């Protein structure tokens, strides 16, 4: 019988957030945002990243239930928060031209059609096929790059996707590729975020597959 083991011990360093490593396994989601909002993540990873990179101004263009906004307000960091539901389309360059410059951007895009949030054609989750989704995601990444100050960071939380029709879709790979194509550079290790409280964890499936219990936070940087 296999037994669970504790996470590896991280090496000591001068990090301002000593517990932040390549594995983020905090179980509670915290009091940030709205836990009933579908597909949202907890606020502790965002809080750890903000305390590590210490930005002065944050852009949150896919705010969902407002998790990143709540974290920024708690930490006293200026934040511009918007969402498609309030009429802000992050994939449209003119929208991003009006928001100014930031030293940190947080986005948590849909994992394509894993969860369809609306039938709005601007919604990434409503993309008809994978090429359309990637075109939309590419525009979002490019627009986020354009509002980043030199040396500023873009953090993207993304998970892979699988269904019977198309099979396995490595969205984390595609996201990283799109970031590199946009001229952004990776600044640190990928962070594996354990997904606690997934609705799928309480379901039983007749098909055979290896369940994914994590997503990936990719952190890229605007070159100086």
N, CA and C of each residue as an Amber inpcrd file, in Angstrom:
protein
   672
   0.8470000  -1.1940000   0.0000000   0.0000000   0.0000000   0.0000000
   0.8800000   1.2410000   0.0000000   0.5730000   2.1700000  -0.9090000
   1.3190000   3.4170000  -0.9350000   0.8660000   4.3200000   0.2010000
   1.7660000   5.1190000   0.6950000   1.4110000   6.0670000   1.7470000
   1.7900000   7.4660000   1.3040000   1.0730000   8.4410000   1.8250000
   1.3710000   9.8290000   1.4780000   2.6650000  10.2640000   2.1550000
   3.3460000  11.1850000   1.5250000   4.6020000  11.7020000   2.0720000
   4.4990000  13.2150000   2.1440000   5.2110000  13.8330000   3.0540000
   5.1880000  15.2990000   3.1310000   5.8910000  15.9120000   1.9230000
   5.5990000  17.1690000   1.6640000   6.2790000  17.8640000   0.5790000
   7.7640000  17.9800000   0.8870000   8.6080000  18.0050000  -0.1490000
  10.0420000  18.1670000   0.0860000  10.3420000  19.4620000   0.8430000
  11.3960000  19.4280000   1.6140000  11.8200000  20.6240000   2.3440000
  12.5030000  21.5810000   1.3780000  12.0630000  22.8250000   1.3720000
  12.6340000  23.8190000   0.4560000  13.9430000  24.3740000   1.0150000
  14.8930000  24.6760000   0.1420000  16.1380000  25.2870000   0.6280000
  15.8870000  26.6790000   1.1770000  16.6300000  27.0300000   2.1910000
  16.4910000  28.3670000   2.7690000  17.1200000  29.4020000   1.8430000
  16.4490000  30.5500000   1.7310000  17.0020000  31.6320000   0.9150000
  16.4560000  32.9430000   1.4400000  16.7350000  34.0310000   0.7370000
  16.3450000  35.3610000   1.2120000  14.9750000  35.7850000   0.7270000
  14.1610000  34.8580000   0.2660000  12.8320000  35.1740000  -0.2410000
  11.9830000  35.8600000   0.8290000  11.2240000  36.8950000   0.4620000
  10.3240000  37.5260000   1.4270000   9.1090000  36.6500000   1.7500000
   8.9030000  35.5750000   0.9630000   7.8080000  34.6320000   1.2050000
   8.4410000  33.2440000   1.2470000   8.9580000  32.8570000   2.3950000
   9.7850000  31.6560000   2.4950000   9.0270000  30.3770000   2.1600000
   7.6980000  30.3770000   2.3250000   6.9340000  29.1580000   2.0530000
   6.5180000  29.0400000   0.5880000   6.8110000  30.0380000  -0.2280000
   6.4290000  29.9960000  -1.6460000   7.4610000  29.1860000  -2.4170000
   7.0240000  28.0390000  -2.9410000   7.9040000  27.1470000  -3.6940000
   7.2160000  26.7690000  -5.0060000   7.7760000  25.8050000  -5.7020000
   7.1860000  25.3490000  -6.9630000   5.9150000  24.5400000  -6.7530000
   5.5650000  24.2500000  -5.5100000   4.3280000  23.5430000  -5.1900000
   3.5130000  24.4000000  -4.2250000   2.2930000  24.7460000  -4.6280000
   1.4150000  25.5370000  -3.7690000   0.2570000  24.6530000  -3.3580000
   0.2490000  24.2450000  -2.0960000  -0.6890000  23.2200000  -1.6480000
  -1.5530000  23.6880000  -0.4900000  -1.8900000  24.9750000  -0.4610000
  -2.7360000  25.5020000   0.6070000  -4.1700000  25.0300000   0.4020000
  -4.7520000  24.3900000   1.3990000  -6.0810000  23.7850000   1.2330000
  -7.2210000  24.8040000   1.2560000  -7.3430000  25.6870000   2.2580000
  -8.4770000  26.6080000   2.2430000  -8.3090000  27.6630000   1.1550000
  -9.4170000  28.1520000   0.6080000  -9.3490000  29.1490000  -0.4550000
  -9.2240000  30.5550000   0.0970000  -9.4870000  30.7210000   1.3970000
  -9.4330000  32.0430000   1.9920000 -10.7500000  32.7940000   1.8150000
 -10.8000000  34.0110000   2.3150000 -12.0210000  34.8080000   2.3010000
 -12.0980000  35.7350000   1.0970000 -11.2450000  35.5120000   0.1070000
 -11.1770000  36.3850000  -1.0530000 -12.1620000  35.9340000  -2.1290000
 -12.7800000  36.8980000  -2.8170000 -13.6900000  36.5520000  -3.8940000
 -14.9310000  35.8380000  -3.3830000 -15.5740000  35.1250000  -4.2880000
 -16.8180000  34.4180000  -3.9820000 -16.6300000  32.9380000  -4.2770000
 -16.6610000  32.1120000  -3.2460000 -16.4130000  30.6810000  -3.4080000
 -17.4560000  30.0080000  -4.2880000 -18.6250000  30.6210000  -4.4280000
 -19.6840000  30.0210000  -5.2400000 -19.5340000  30.3460000  -6.7210000
 -18.6170000  31.2500000  -7.0430000 -18.4100000  31.6010000  -8.4550000
 -17.6920000  30.4390000  -9.1440000 -18.2270000  29.9190000 -10.2620000
 -17.6470000  28.7130000 -10.8780000 -16.2490000  28.9580000 -11.4360000
 -15.3620000  28.0020000 -11.1780000 -14.0430000  28.0470000 -11.7880000
 -13.0460000  28.9820000 -11.1450000 -13.4070000  29.5950000 -10.0000000
 -12.4620000  30.5420000  -9.4030000 -11.4190000  29.8170000  -8.5680000
 -10.3240000  30.5060000  -8.2950000  -9.2830000  29.9340000  -7.4360000
  -9.2330000  30.7380000  -6.1390000  -8.6270000  30.1650000  -5.1280000
  -8.4690000  30.8770000  -3.8680000  -7.4470000  31.9970000  -3.9910000
  -7.3670000  32.8170000  -2.9480000  -6.5250000  33.9990000  -3.0270000
  -5.1230000  33.8650000  -2.4830000  -4.8020000  32.7270000  -1.8600000
  -3.5060000  32.6460000  -1.1910000  -2.3210000  32.6300000  -2.1630000
  -2.4710000  31.9970000  -3.3100000  -1.3800000  32.0250000  -4.2940000
  -1.1530000  33.4530000  -4.7890000  -2.2400000  34.1680000  -5.0680000
  -2.0980000  35.5590000  -5.5150000  -1.4190000  36.3950000  -4.4390000
  -1.8450000  36.2200000  -3.2080000  -1.2500000  36.9780000  -2.1070000
   0.2470000  36.6940000  -1.9820000   0.6220000  35.4190000  -2.0820000
   2.0400000  35.0650000  -1.9760000   2.8510000  35.7000000  -3.1030000
   2.3010000  35.6840000  -4.3170000   3.0200000  36.2700000  -5.4470000
   3.1790000  37.7830000  -5.2860000   2.1410000  38.4360000  -4.8220000
   2.2210000  39.8900000  -4.6350000   3.2050000  40.2490000  -3.5250000
   3.2420000  39.4540000  -2.4820000   4.1900000  39.7280000  -1.4090000
   5.6260000  39.4040000  -1.8310000   5.7720000  38.5130000  -2.7900000
   7.1060000  38.1840000  -3.2960000   7.6180000  39.2540000  -4.2600000
   6.7990000  39.6230000  -5.2530000   7.2480000  40.5670000  -6.2820000
   7.0620000  42.0240000  -5.8760000   6.2220000  42.2910000  -4.8870000
   6.0240000  43.6280000  -4.3270000   5.6700000  44.6860000  -5.3840000
   4.6510000  44.4520000  -6.1860000   4.2460000  45.4550000  -7.1740000
   3.5540000  46.6360000  -6.5000000   3.5840000  47.7710000  -7.1970000
   2.8840000  48.9560000  -6.7110000   1.5270000  49.1290000  -7.3960000
   1.3800000  48.5350000  -8.5850000   0.1340000  48.6960000  -9.3310000
  -0.1610000  47.3940000 -10.0650000  -1.3660000  46.8510000  -9.8900000
  -1.7310000  45.5310000 -10.4100000  -2.9100000  45.6650000 -11.3680000
  -2.8620000  44.9020000 -12.4520000  -3.9560000  44.8260000 -13.4190000
  -4.5970000  43.4540000 -13.3150000  -5.9210000  43.4360000 -13.1910000
  -6.7030000  42.2060000 -13.0070000  -7.8360000  42.2160000 -14.0310000
  -7.5330000  41.9060000 -15.3180000  -8.5220000  42.0990000 -16.3790000
  -9.5070000  40.9580000 -16.5700000  -9.3680000  39.8800000 -15.7920000
 -10.3330000  38.7800000 -15.8200000 -10.7390000  38.4950000 -14.3840000
 -11.4040000  39.4570000 -13.7630000 -11.5510000  39.4630000 -12.3060000
 -12.4890000  38.3920000 -11.7810000 -13.4390000  37.9040000 -12.6040000
 -14.3610000  36.8860000 -12.1100000 -15.1060000  37.3650000 -10.8830000
 -14.9390000  36.6770000  -9.7550000 -15.6210000  37.0660000  -8.5230000
 -14.8310000  38.0860000  -7.7130000 -13.6910000  38.5290000  -8.2340000
 -12.9370000  39.5920000  -7.5620000 -11.8800000  39.1270000  -6.5880000
 -11.3640000  37.9100000  -6.7650000 -10.3730000  37.3850000  -5.8220000
  -9.1070000  38.2330000  -5.7850000  -8.5280000  38.5210000  -6.9410000
  -7.2990000  39.3080000  -6.9810000  -7.5430000  40.7090000  -6.4320000
  -8.6760000  41.2900000  -6.7700000  -9.0170000  42.6240000  -6.2580000
  -9.0530000  42.6280000  -4.7390000  -9.6770000  41.6030000  -4.1550000
  -9.7780000  41.5360000  -2.6990000  -8.4010000  41.4090000  -2.0530000
  -7.5230000  40.5930000  -2.6620000  -6.1730000  40.4320000  -2.1220000
  -5.4240000  41.7590000  -2.1750000  -5.5060000  42.4540000  -3.3080000
  -4.8090000  43.7380000  -3.4500000  -5.3100000  44.7470000  -2.4330000
  -6.6050000  44.8030000  -2.2320000  -7.1580000  45.7550000  -1.2640000
  -6.6960000  45.4310000   0.1420000  -6.5890000  44.1660000   0.4770000
  -6.1050000  43.7800000   1.8010000  -4.6470000  44.1950000   1.9910000
  -3.8580000  44.0720000   0.9250000  -2.4240000  44.3970000   1.0100000
  -2.1400000  45.8740000   0.7600000  -3.1650000  46.6490000   0.4240000
  -2.9660000  48.0680000   0.1710000  -2.2810000  48.3590000  -1.1440000
  -2.5150000  47.5250000  -2.1570000  -1.9000000  47.6880000  -3.4680000
  -2.9380000  48.2350000  -4.4360000  -2.5590000  49.2420000  -5.2020000
  -3.4790000  49.7910000  -6.1960000  -3.7900000  48.7290000  -7.2510000
  -5.0630000  48.5710000  -7.5910000  -5.4630000  47.5500000  -8.5510000
  -6.5290000  48.1040000  -9.4810000  -6.4120000  47.7600000 -10.7490000
  -7.4450000  48.0270000 -11.7350000  -8.0430000  46.6770000 -12.0850000
  -9.3150000  46.4900000 -11.7380000  -9.9760000  45.2020000 -11.8900000
 -11.1390000  45.3350000 -12.8580000 -11.2520000  44.4120000 -13.8060000
 -12.3150000  44.4580000 -14.8090000 -12.6280000  43.0440000 -15.2630000
 -13.7300000  42.9030000 -16.0090000 -14.1360000  41.5760000 -16.4360000
 -15.0820000  41.6960000 -17.6270000 -15.1720000  40.6300000 -18.3990000
 -16.0600000  40.6190000 -19.5590000 -17.5150000  40.8390000 -19.1480000
 -17.8910000  40.3460000 -17.9690000 -19.2660000  40.5100000 -17.5100000
 -19.6240000  41.9810000 -17.2760000 -18.6280000  42.8100000 -17.0220000
 -18.8720000  44.2440000 -16.8490000 -18.5880000  45.0210000 -18.1320000
 -18.3490000  44.2880000 -19.2390000 -18.1630000  44.9220000 -20.5380000
 -16.7310000  45.1030000 -20.9660000 -15.7650000  44.6420000 -20.1640000
 -14.3540000  44.8210000 -20.5060000 -13.8170000  43.5750000 -21.2010000
 -13.4170000  43.7200000 -22.4570000 -12.8660000  42.6170000 -23.2460000
 -11.3480000  42.7440000 -23.2750000 -10.6760000  41.8660000 -22.5480000
  -9.2130000  41.9420000 -22.4470000  -8.5270000  41.6060000 -23.7550000
  -9.2310000  40.9760000 -24.6740000  -8.6240000  40.6280000 -25.9590000
  -8.6730000  41.7840000 -26.9530000  -9.3280000  42.8940000 -26.5780000
  -9.4450000  44.0470000 -27.4800000  -8.3720000  45.0670000 -27.1170000
  -7.4630000  45.3830000 -28.0330000  -6.3290000  46.2550000 -27.6880000
  -6.7370000  47.6490000 -27.2330000  -7.8310000  48.2090000 -27.7750000
  -8.2230000  49.5610000 -27.3880000  -8.6230000  49.6420000 -25.9220000
  -9.2200000  48.5790000 -25.3870000  -9.5690000  48.5740000 -23.9680000
  -8.3360000  48.6810000 -23.0900000  -7.2960000  47.9310000 -23.4350000
  -6.0830000  47.9240000 -22.6270000  -5.2540000  49.1960000 -22.8190000
  -5.4570000  49.8880000 -23.9300000  -4.7240000  51.1380000 -24.1560000
  -5.1120000  52.2130000 -23.1520000  -6.2740000  52.0670000 -22.5190000
  -6.7970000  53.1380000 -21.6640000  -6.5190000  52.9350000 -20.1770000
  -5.8580000  51.8530000 -19.8100000  -5.7480000  51.5330000 -18.3810000
  -4.4110000  51.9520000 -17.7700000  -3.4290000  52.3290000 -18.5840000
  -2.1400000  52.7520000 -18.0520000  -1.1290000  51.6230000 -17.9760000
  -0.1370000  51.7910000 -17.1150000   0.9870000  50.8590000 -17.0140000
   0.9960000  50.1940000 -15.6420000   1.4120000  48.9370000 -15.6270000
   1.4020000  48.1440000 -14.3940000   2.7170000  47.3890000 -14.2550000
   3.0690000  47.0720000 -13.0030000   4.2540000  46.2310000 -12.7990000
   3.8920000  44.7960000 -12.4560000   2.5640000  44.4880000 -12.4180000
   2.1370000  43.0980000 -12.2250000   0.7460000  42.9270000 -12.8270000
   0.5640000  41.8400000 -13.5790000  -0.7350000  41.4960000 -14.1570000
  -1.0550000  40.0620000 -13.7700000  -2.2820000  39.8420000 -13.2920000
  -2.7450000  38.4960000 -12.9450000  -3.9060000  38.1340000 -13.8560000
  -3.8260000  36.9780000 -14.5210000  -4.9770000  36.4900000 -15.2820000
  -5.1870000  34.9980000 -15.0080000  -6.4720000  34.6390000 -14.9140000
  -6.8810000  33.2410000 -14.7490000  -7.9050000  32.9640000 -15.8390000
  -7.4380000  32.6680000 -17.0560000  -8.3680000  32.4730000 -18.1810000
  -9.1540000  31.1740000 -18.0460000 -10.2370000  31.0510000 -18.8040000
 -10.9260000  29.7540000 -18.8800000  -9.9860000  28.6960000 -19.4600000
 -10.1730000  27.4640000 -19.0260000  -9.4120000  26.3470000 -19.5950000
 -10.1950000  25.8310000 -20.8050000 -10.2960000  26.6940000 -21.7850000
 -11.1290000  26.5190000 -22.9740000 -12.5450000  26.1460000 -22.5560000
 -13.0890000  25.0230000 -22.9870000 -14.5050000  24.7210000 -22.7500000
 -14.7130000  23.7840000 -21.5610000 -13.7030000  23.6590000 -20.7170000
 -13.8980000  22.8580000 -19.5030000 -15.0830000  23.3940000 -18.7100000
 -15.1910000  24.7250000 -18.6560000 -16.3460000  25.3760000 -18.0410000
 -16.7480000  26.5300000 -18.9520000 -17.9070000  26.4260000 -19.5820000
 -18.3900000  27.4830000 -20.4750000 -19.1420000  28.5070000 -19.6360000
 -18.6440000  29.7350000 -19.6160000 -19.2030000  30.7620000 -18.7490000
 -20.3330000  31.5480000 -19.4090000 -20.3270000  31.6390000 -20.7300000
 -21.3680000  32.3900000 -21.4240000 -21.3310000  32.0230000 -22.9030000
 -22.3130000  32.5150000 -23.6440000 -22.3080000  32.3500000 -25.1010000
 -21.8260000  33.6040000 -25.8070000 -21.2340000  34.5260000 -25.0480000
 -20.6520000  35.7470000 -25.6180000 -19.4980000  35.3460000 -26.5360000
 -19.4930000  35.7500000 -27.7990000 -18.4160000  35.3460000 -28.7080000
 -17.0430000  35.8510000 -28.2810000 -16.9940000  36.8320000 -27.4050000
 -15.7060000  37.3350000 -26.9020000 -15.1500000  36.4660000 -25.7780000
 -15.9840000  35.6050000 -25.2230000 -15.6090000  34.7510000 -24.0980000
 -14.6900000  33.6310000 -24.5910000 -13.5200000  33.4830000 -23.9780000
 -12.5850000  32.4380000 -24.3920000 -13.2080000  31.0530000 -24.2620000
 -14.0690000  30.8540000 -23.2630000 -14.6630000  29.5300000 -23.0610000
 -15.6970000  29.2030000 -24.1310000 -16.1190000  30.2120000 -24.8980000
 -17.1070000  29.9930000 -25.9550000 -16.4540000  29.7550000 -27.3140000
 -15.1280000  29.6640000 -27.3510000 -14.4230000  29.4320000 -28.6200000
 -14.8870000  28.1260000 -29.2540000 -15.1260000  28.1430000 -30.5510000
 -15.6740000  26.9750000 -31.2430000 -14.6890000  25.8290000 -31.3240000
 -13.4110000  26.1570000 -31.4260000 -12.3960000  25.1130000 -31.5340000
 -11.1140000  25.6150000 -30.8860000 -10.1080000  24.7290000 -30.8190000
  -8.8590000  25.0810000 -30.1500000  -8.1280000  26.2240000 -30.8470000
  -7.9980000  26.2440000 -32.1890000  -7.3220000  27.3810000 -32.8230000
  -7.9460000  28.7280000 -32.4770000  -9.2930000  28.7830000 -32.4170000
  -9.9440000  30.0450000 -32.0620000  -9.6260000  30.4230000 -30.6140000
  -9.6590000  29.4480000 -29.7140000  -9.3150000  29.7310000 -28.3230000
  -7.9010000  30.2810000 -28.2070000  -6.9620000  29.6680000 -28.8980000
  -5.5690000  30.1050000 -28.8100000  -5.3650000  31.4780000 -29.4400000
  -6.1110000  31.7880000 -30.5010000  -6.0230000  33.1310000 -31.0790000
  -6.4950000  34.1800000 -30.0770000  -7.6010000  33.8880000 -29.3970000
  -8.1100000  34.8230000 -28.4070000  -7.1430000  34.9580000 -27.2310000
  -6.6250000  33.8260000 -26.7610000  -5.6860000  33.8570000 -25.6390000
  -4.4230000  34.6130000 -26.0230000  -3.9740000  34.4380000 -27.2550000
  -2.7820000  35.1580000 -27.7260000  -3.0020000  36.6590000 -27.6740000
  -4.1880000  37.1170000 -28.0970000  -4.4840000  38.5530000 -28.0590000
  -4.4930000  39.0690000 -26.6230000  -5.0290000  38.2710000 -25.6970000
  -5.0310000  38.6630000 -24.2920000  -3.6040000  38.8150000 -23.7810000
  -2.7470000  37.8520000 -24.0830000  -1.3580000  37.8860000 -23.6140000
  -0.6170000  39.0870000 -24.1980000  -0.8030000  39.3410000 -25.4840000
  -0.1420000  40.4830000 -26.1270000  -0.6130000  41.7900000 -25.4940000
  -1.9090000  41.9180000 -25.2290000  -2.4250000  43.1340000 -24.6140000
  -1.8860000  43.3210000 -23.2010000  -1.7730000  42.2260000 -22.4580000
  -1.1990000  42.3090000 -21.1150000   0.2670000  42.7260000 -21.1880000
   0.9800000  42.2290000 -22.1700000   2.3860000  42.6150000 -22.3440000
   2.5070000  44.1130000 -22.5860000   1.5930000  44.6620000 -23.3690000
   1.6790000  46.0760000 -23.7260000   1.4460000  47.0020000 -22.5380000
   0.7560000  46.5220000 -21.5020000   0.5370000  47.3810000 -20.3350000
   1.5600000  47.1210000 -19.2280000   2.4610000  46.1660000 -19.4360000
   3.4860000  45.8750000 -18.4320000   4.6230000  46.8860000 -18.4990000
   5.0310000  47.3890000 -17.3510000   6.2130000  48.2390000 -17.2740000
   7.4550000  47.3840000 -17.5420000   8.5560000  47.9940000 -17.9680000
   9.7960000  47.2290000 -18.1350000  10.1500000  46.4750000 -16.8450000
  10.3840000  45.1880000 -16.9740000  10.6780000  44.3590000 -15.8030000
   9.4470000  43.8870000 -15.0610000   8.2390000  44.2820000 -15.5320000
   7.0040000  43.8730000 -14.8710000   6.6740000  42.4150000 -15.1410000
   5.8130000  41.8460000 -14.3190000   5.5100000  40.4180000 -14.3780000
   4.0490000  40.1480000 -14.7330000   3.8560000  39.1130000 -15.5220000
   2.5390000  38.5860000 -15.8600000   2.4390000  37.1780000 -15.3000000
   1.4480000  36.9400000 -14.4460000   1.2110000  35.6060000 -13.8820000
  -0.0720000  35.0450000 -14.4950000   0.0200000  33.8500000 -15.0720000
  -1.1250000  33.2100000 -15.7150000  -1.3620000  31.8560000 -15.0550000
  -2.5720000  31.6580000 -14.5430000  -2.9370000  30.3520000 -13.9910000
  -3.7110000  29.5900000 -15.0580000  -3.1770000  28.4260000 -15.4510000
  -3.7570000  27.6620000 -16.5610000  -3.7080000  26.1730000 -16.2380000
  -4.7260000  25.4450000 -16.6880000  -4.7530000  23.9930000 -16.5370000
  -4.9670000  23.3220000 -17.8750000  -4.5570000  22.0880000 -17.9890000
  -4.7660000  21.3320000 -19.2250000  -6.2200000  20.8780000 -19.3140000
  -6.5990000  20.4490000 -20.5210000  -8.0020000  20.1110000 -20.7790000
  -8.0810000  18.7820000 -21.5290000  -9.1510000  18.0350000 -21.2570000
  -9.3450000  16.7530000 -21.9340000 -10.8330000  16.4830000 -22.0930000
 -11.2300000  16.0430000 -23.2770000 -12.5790000  15.5190000 -23.4430000
 -12.5600000  14.4130000 -24.4950000 -13.6990000  13.7280000 -24.6510000
 -13.7590000  12.5700000 -25.5500000 -13.6060000  12.9730000 -27.0110000
 -14.0750000  14.1610000 -27.3540000 -14.0650000  14.5710000 -28.7490000
 -12.6620000  14.8840000 -29.2580000 -11.9170000  15.6460000 -28.4980000
 -10.6220000  16.1300000 -28.9900000  -9.4440000  15.4600000 -28.3040000
  -9.6740000  14.7810000 -27.1870000  -8.5820000  14.1500000 -26.4650000
  -7.9130000  15.1220000 -25.5120000  -6.6310000  14.8890000 -25.2640000
  -5.8860000  15.7090000 -24.2970000  -5.3510000  16.9690000 -24.9770000
  -5.5740000  18.1150000 -24.3410000  -5.1110000  19.4020000 -24.8750000
  -4.1580000  20.0340000 -23.8680000  -2.8630000  20.1300000 -24.1900000
  -1.8870000  20.6870000 -23.2440000  -1.9210000  22.2130000 -23.2240000
  -2.9390000  22.7630000 -22.5910000  -3.1050000  24.2140000 -22.5980000
  -1.9550000  24.9350000 -21.9030000  -1.3490000  24.3010000 -20.8980000
  -0.2250000  24.9560000 -20.2250000   0.9550000  25.1180000 -21.1860000
   1.1990000  24.1190000 -22.0210000   2.2480000  24.2210000 -23.0400000
   1.9240000  25.3380000 -24.0210000   0.6960000  25.3660000 -24.5180000
   0.3190000  26.3840000 -25.4990000   0.4170000  27.7800000 -24.9010000
   0.0470000  27.9310000 -23.6470000   0.1130000  29.2380000 -23.0000000
   1.5520000  29.7330000 -22.9130000   2.4410000  28.8460000 -22.5330000
   3.8540000  29.2300000 -22.4540000   4.3940000  29.5870000 -23.8300000
   4.0150000  28.8260000 -24.8270000   4.4650000  29.1070000 -26.1980000
   3.9820000  30.4830000 -26.6590000   2.7430000  30.8180000 -26.3660000
   2.1970000  32.1140000 -26.7630000   2.9080000  33.2620000 -26.0460000
   3.2660000  33.0430000 -24.7880000   4.0130000  34.0670000 -24.0480000
   5.3810000  34.3080000 -24.6820000   6.0690000  33.2330000 -25.0320000
   7.3840000  33.3790000 -25.6550000   7.2630000  34.0420000 -27.0180000
   6.2190000  33.6850000 -27.7740000   6.0080000  34.3110000 -29.0800000
   5.7560000  35.8080000 -28.9560000   5.1800000  36.2270000 -27.8250000
   4.8940000  37.6420000 -27.6000000   6.1240000  38.4180000 -27.1380000
   7.2220000  37.7230000 -26.8880000   8.4510000  38.3950000 -26.4660000
   8.6450000  38.4580000 -24.9730000   7.7970000  37.7620000 -24.2130000
   7.9710000  37.6930000 -22.7670000   8.9500000  36.5810000 -22.4120000
   9.6090000  36.7040000 -21.2910000  10.5790000  35.6990000 -20.8650000
  10.1510000  35.1200000 -19.5170000  10.4130000  33.8310000 -19.3190000
  10.0470000  33.2020000 -18.0530000  11.0120000  33.6510000 -16.9720000
  10.4550000  34.0040000 -15.8030000  11.2850000  34.6120000 -14.7640000
  11.5960000  33.6780000 -13.6040000  10.8360000  32.5840000 -13.4790000
  11.0690000  31.6650000 -12.3660000  10.4220000  30.3300000 -12.6990000
  10.5250000  29.3870000 -11.7910000   9.9460000  28.0710000 -12.0030000
   8.4320000  28.1480000 -12.1330000   7.8500000  27.1980000 -12.8550000
   6.4030000  27.0400000 -12.8360000   5.9700000  26.6820000 -11.4080000
   4.7890000  27.1380000 -11.0290000   4.2390000  26.7980000  -9.7180000
   3.0590000  25.8510000  -9.9180000   3.1640000  24.6740000  -9.3340000
   2.0920000  23.6800000  -9.4070000   1.1130000  23.9630000  -8.2700000
  -0.1080000  24.3450000  -8.6300000  -1.1270000  24.6480000  -7.6130000
  -2.0650000  23.4560000  -7.4670000  -2.1050000  22.8800000  -6.2790000
  -3.0350000  21.7850000  -6.0240000  -4.4620000  22.3250000  -6.0440000
  -5.3540000  21.5990000  -6.7080000  -6.7470000  22.0180000  -6.8140000
  -7.5770000  21.3470000  -5.7250000  -7.7950000  22.0630000  -4.6390000
  -8.6280000  21.5490000  -3.5620000 -10.0690000  21.9750000  -3.7980000
 -11.0100000  21.0820000  -3.5350000 -12.4180000  21.4320000  -3.6120000
 -13.0140000  21.4120000  -4.9980000 -12.3630000  20.7370000  -5.9540000
 -12.9400000  20.6390000  -7.2960000 -14.2860000  19.9290000  -7.2650000
 -15.2410000  20.4320000  -8.0570000 -16.5400000  19.7670000  -8.1270000
 -16.4130000  18.3760000  -8.7450000 -15.4130000  18.1930000  -9.6390000
 -15.2370000  16.8940000 -10.2870000 -14.7820000  15.8140000  -9.3030000
 -14.2120000  16.2200000  -8.1740000 -13.7130000  15.2450000  -7.2070000
 -14.8280000  14.4510000  -6.5510000 -16.0490000  14.9850000  -6.5980000
 -17.1820000  14.2960000  -5.9750000 -17.9810000  13.4700000  -6.9770000
 -17.5050000  13.4070000  -8.2280000 -18.2360000  12.6950000  -9.2720000
 -17.6020000  11.3340000  -9.5570000 -18.3700000  10.4520000 -10.1720000
 -17.8790000   9.1570000 -10.6200000 -18.0230000   9.0770000 -12.1350000
 -16.9660000   8.6650000 -12.8120000 -16.9540000   8.6140000 -14.2790000
 -16.8440000   7.1640000 -14.7370000 -17.4850000   6.8530000 -15.8500000
 -17.3980000   5.5160000 -16.4130000 -16.1570000   5.3270000 -17.2680000
 -15.5920000   6.4270000 -17.7540000 -14.3930000   6.3470000 -18.5940000
 -13.1440000   6.1940000 -17.7310000 -12.0450000   5.7880000 -18.3890000
 -10.7700000   5.5980000 -17.7000000  -9.8160000   6.7250000 -18.0750000
  -9.2700000   7.3950000 -17.0780000  -8.3110000   8.4720000 -17.3290000
  -7.5160000   8.7300000 -16.0580000  -6.4320000   9.4730000 -16.2070000
  -5.6350000   9.8880000 -15.0530000  -6.1070000  11.2800000 -14.6500000
  -6.7700000  11.4210000 -13.5150000  -7.3270000  12.7290000 -13.1360000
  -6.2310000  13.7650000 -12.9070000  -6.4860000  14.9660000 -13.3840000
  -5.5950000  16.0860000 -13.1120000  -6.0460000  16.7950000 -11.8550000
  -5.1700000  16.9320000 -10.8860000  -5.5010000  17.5520000  -9.5970000
  -4.7220000  18.8500000  -9.3750000  -4.2200000  19.4190000 -10.4620000
  -3.4360000  20.6390000 -10.3110000  -3.6050000  21.5110000 -11.5440000
  -3.2450000  22.7670000 -11.4110000  -3.0240000  23.6220000 -12.5600000
  -1.6630000  24.2860000 -12.3890000  -1.2590000  25.0610000 -13.3800000
   0.0950000  25.6160000 -13.4040000   0.0310000  27.1370000 -13.4280000
   0.8010000  27.7660000 -12.5660000   0.9670000  29.2170000 -12.6050000
   2.2910000  29.5140000 -13.2980000   2.1970000  30.1310000 -14.4650000
   3.3710000  30.5320000 -15.2480000   3.6340000  32.0040000 -14.9820000
   4.8700000  32.3490000 -14.6900000   5.2190000  33.7420000 -14.4320000
   6.2600000  34.1810000 -15.4340000   5.8830000  35.1510000 -16.2540000
   6.7660000  35.6720000 -17.2930000   7.0010000  37.1630000 -17.0440000
   8.0190000  37.6960000 -17.7100000   8.4550000  39.0570000 -17.4150000
   8.6320000  39.8660000 -18.7020000   8.3020000  41.1350000 -18.5950000
   8.5940000  42.0830000 -19.6600000  10.0790000  42.4370000 -19.6190000
  10.7420000  42.3290000 -20.7330000  12.1640000  42.6350000 -20.7580000
  12.3830000  44.1260000 -20.5460000  13.4580000  44.4650000 -19.8670000
  13.7750000  45.8750000 -19.5930000  14.3870000  46.5430000 -20.8260000
